[in-house]
Amino acid sequence: AASRPYVNVISCQHDDKIKNNNQPNYVRTNERNMSDKKRSNNELTNSDQGSEAKRQKQSVESDLICPITHELPFDPVHAEDGSMYERQAIEEYFATTTKSEGKVRSPVKGVMIGTSIFAAPHIKNTIESLISNDMITGDVANKWKERAKEKKSADDLIKDAENGDAKALYKLGKKYLTGDEFFKKDIKEAYVNLFKSLKKKK
């Protein structure tokens, strides 16, 4: 009597198995097809979501690219045409482009605009955040990171020079003498720093 419940369970499981095996082939085939279709739809949905995320990522990146340098601007500014540029690039464009009554042709929209530019630090913060969170990756992100390192080195050089370090003063003088992205060419400032470095060495 004690073993009857166990026998009944086994019997029920066996009966269910027989019942399933006795189903017509087309019923079992339809069930498998429906399962395969559901799995395929899920995979397609995941694929679509991945493609959409990739498109959105590319759209965000393209909206932030400077149309002159074709890179992410490290010092972004807005011009009067409403477009965003790397400061140095648009300043050089304005300086080398023929002007008509103080205006130049927009490099993007082709309309005549003034040469005023407006700093956009919020855009730089956005770019930095997107790169930090891997929303922008690849060559454009790597180049931006490299420029960030160069800017930090430039800031450290200025700080060391202000603290009276002779080598830093000399290097800073050379930077101002030749000019680069972070040090606008300034002959007077160059010789001031070079002279200070010589006095420190005596």
ABEGO torsion letter per residue (X at the ends): XAAAAAAAAAAAAAAAAAAAAABBAAAAAAAAAAAAAAAAAAAAAAAAAAAAAAAAAAAAAAAABBAAAGBBBABBBBBAAGBBBBAAAAAAAAAABBBBGGBBBBAAAGBBBBABBBBBAAAAAAAAAAAAAGABBEAAAAAAAAAAAAAAAAAAAAAAAAAGBAAAAAAAAAAAAAEBAABBBBAAAAAAAAAAAAAAAX
